[in-house]
Amino acid sequence: MISFPLKTVGKLILASASPRRKSLLKELGLDFEIIEAHVEENPSSGESPQEFVIRAACDKAGDISRTNIESWVLGADTVVVHDTRILGKPGNAEEALSVLLSLSGQKHLVHTGFCLMNGKEKISVTMVVTTEVYFFSFSKEIAAAYVATGEPLDKAGAYGIQGCGGFLVEKINGYYSNVVGLPLVEVVEELLRNKVVEPGKE
């Protein structure tokens, strides 16, 4: 029988269809329902990337919490930022190649905002966590070969650190899980503090 470090004691809903966030929580042994939130995910004029990810996370959590008022709802949003510009998912292979070349040999930031909400308890916990990611200086041929795998096409910033795109990363300053899509340290701390989860059996 597989042993996990945590177990869920409250009803928890992940307001995201992200397979990466699902996997991160499942690896901890948590039981949760997935209900995808349908909200606009575009930054407003003058809104910083940090402000945007918090608003998006809260919009997602709030959207699901309204019809699941007794549940704990976790919403999250992640953006990749280079030179103050938010890099979304590339529209095609050519755009993915351009984004990757702009990041070659450069530092970029990954901001993840999360919101843990309970409507009945009137609790809303929000936080932004930032990780610095450094790419090694790679050639156009290397970038094109990675684009040809197809992996960059559905990833913000045109790469997946948890996939084969990890070979582009020279180093990070901060949490790996945050780049994947969820800052596990802070999320788990809040889940424990609000008694949504507790340590698993020894």
C-alpha positions in Angstrom: 0.0 0.0 0.0 1.4 3.4 -1.0 1.9 5.9 1.8 1.5 9.6 1.3 2.7 12.5 3.5 -0.7 14.3 3.6 -4.4 13.5 3.6 -7.4 15.7 2.9 -9.9 16.2 5.7 -12.0 18.9 4.2 -13.7 19.0 0.8 -11.2 20.5 -1.6 -11.8 21.6 -5.2 -9.1 22.5 -7.7 -10.5 25.3 -9.9 -8.2 24.3 -12.8 -8.0 21.7 -15.5 -4.2 22.0 -15.6 -2.7 18.4 -15.6 0.4 19.8 -14.0 -1.4 21.2 -11.0 -3.4 18.1 -10.7 -0.3 16.0 -10.7 1.5 18.1 -8.0 -1.4 17.7 -5.6 -1.9 14.0 -6.4 1.7 13.3 -5.6 1.1 14.6 -2.0 -1.8 12.1 -1.6 -4.5 14.7 -1.6 -8.1 13.9 -2.5 -9.8 16.7 -4.4 -12.4 17.4 -7.1 -11.5 19.2 -10.3 -14.0 21.8 -11.6 -12.6 24.0 -14.3 -13.4 27.7 -13.9 -14.3 29.7 -16.9 -13.1 33.2 -16.5 -11.3 35.8 -18.6 -7.5 35.4 -18.3 -6.3 38.7 -19.9 -4.4 41.4 -17.9 -6.1 44.7 -17.6 -4.4 48.0 -18.7 -1.8 49.0 -16.2 -2.0 45.8 -14.3 1.3 44.3 -13.2 2.0 40.6 -13.8 1.8 40.0 -10.0 -1.6 41.8 -9.8 -2.9 39.9 -12.8 -2.1 36.4 -11.5 -3.7 37.1 -8.1 -6.8 38.5 -9.8 -7.0 35.6 -12.1 -6.5 33.1 -9.3 -9.2 34.8 -7.2 -11.6 35.0 -10.2 -11.2 31.2 -10.7 -11.7 30.4 -7.0 -14.6 32.7 -6.7 -16.3 31.4 -9.8 -16.4 27.8 -8.4 -16.9 28.8 -4.7 -20.2 30.5 -5.5 -21.8 27.2 -6.3 -19.7 25.2 -3.8 -19.9 27.5 -0.8 -19.0 24.8 1.8 -15.9 23.6 0.0 -12.4 24.8 0.0 -11.5 26.0 -3.5 -8.0 26.5 -4.8 -7.5 28.7 -7.8 -4.1 29.5 -9.4 -2.6 31.3 -12.4 0.9 31.3 -13.7 2.7 33.7 -16.1 6.1 33.9 -17.6 7.6 37.4 -17.7 10.6 38.6 -19.7 11.6 42.3 -19.6 8.1 43.2 -18.1 6.3 41.4 -21.0 4.0 38.5 -20.2 4.7 35.6 -22.5 1.6 33.5 -23.1 1.2 30.3 -25.0 2.6 30.6 -28.6 0.1 30.7 -31.4 2.2 28.6 -33.7 5.7 27.1 -34.2 7.2 30.3 -35.6 6.0 32.3 -32.5 7.4 29.6 -30.2 10.8 29.8 -31.9 10.8 33.5 -31.6 9.9 33.4 -27.9 12.6 30.8 -27.1 15.3 32.7 -28.9 14.4 35.9 -26.9 14.9 33.9 -23.7 18.2 32.2 -24.8 21.0 33.2 -22.4 18.5 35.4 -20.4 16.8 35.4 -17.0 13.0 35.4 -16.9 10.5 35.4 -14.1 7.7 33.0 -13.4 4.9 34.4 -11.1 2.2 32.1 -9.7 -0.7 33.5 -7.8 -3.0 31.3 -5.8 -6.2 31.8 -3.9 -7.6 29.4 -1.3 -11.2 30.3 -0.6 -14.1 29.1 1.5 -17.4 30.9 1.0 -19.1 29.6 4.1 -16.2 30.5 6.4 -15.7 33.8 4.5 -12.0 33.0 4.2 -9.8 34.0 1.2 -6.1 33.6 1.3 -4.0 34.9 -1.6 -0.3 34.9 -2.4 2.1 35.5 -5.3 5.3 33.4 -5.5 8.1 34.3 -7.9 10.9 32.1 -9.3 13.8 33.3 -11.4 14.7 31.0 -14.3 17.9 31.2 -16.3 18.3 29.7 -19.8 21.7 28.7 -21.2 22.7 30.4 -24.4 21.4 28.1 -27.1 21.4 28.2 -30.9 18.5 28.7 -33.3 19.0 25.0 -34.3 18.6 23.8 -30.7 15.4 26.0 -30.3 14.0 24.7 -33.6 14.6 21.1 -32.6 12.8 21.6 -29.3 9.9 23.3 -31.1 9.7 20.3 -33.4 8.8 18.1 -30.4 5.5 20.0 -30.2 5.9 20.5 -26.4 6.3 24.3 -26.5 3.0 24.9 -28.3 0.7 24.7 -25.2 3.1 26.1 -22.6 3.4 29.7 -21.4 6.8 31.0 -22.3 7.0 28.2 -25.0 8.7 25.6 -22.7 7.8 23.0 -20.1 10.4 22.7 -17.3 8.8 19.4 -16.2 9.2 18.0 -19.8 12.1 17.8 -22.2 12.2 21.6 -22.1 14.0 21.3 -18.8 17.3 20.9 -20.7 17.1 24.6 -21.6 17.3 25.6 -17.9 20.7 26.4 -16.6 19.5 27.2 -13.1 16.6 28.5 -11.1 16.4 30.8 -8.0 13.2 29.7 -6.2 10.8 26.8 -6.3 10.7 24.3 -9.1 7.0 23.5 -8.4 6.2 27.2 -8.8 7.5 27.1 -12.4 5.4 23.9 -13.0 2.3 25.8 -11.8 1.8 25.7 -8.1 4.1 26.9 -5.2 3.7 23.8 -3.0 5.3 25.1 0.1 3.0 28.0 0.5 -0.1 26.1 -0.7 0.5 23.3 1.7 1.2 25.7 4.6 -2.2 27.3 4.0 -4.0 24.0 3.6 -2.5 22.8 6.9 -3.2 26.1 8.7 -6.8 26.1 7.6 -7.2 22.4 8.5 -8.0 21.3 5.0 -5.3 18.7 5.1 -3.4 17.0 7.9 -0.3 14.7 8.1 -0.9 11.2 6.7 -0.6 8.1 8.8 2.9 7.0 9.8 
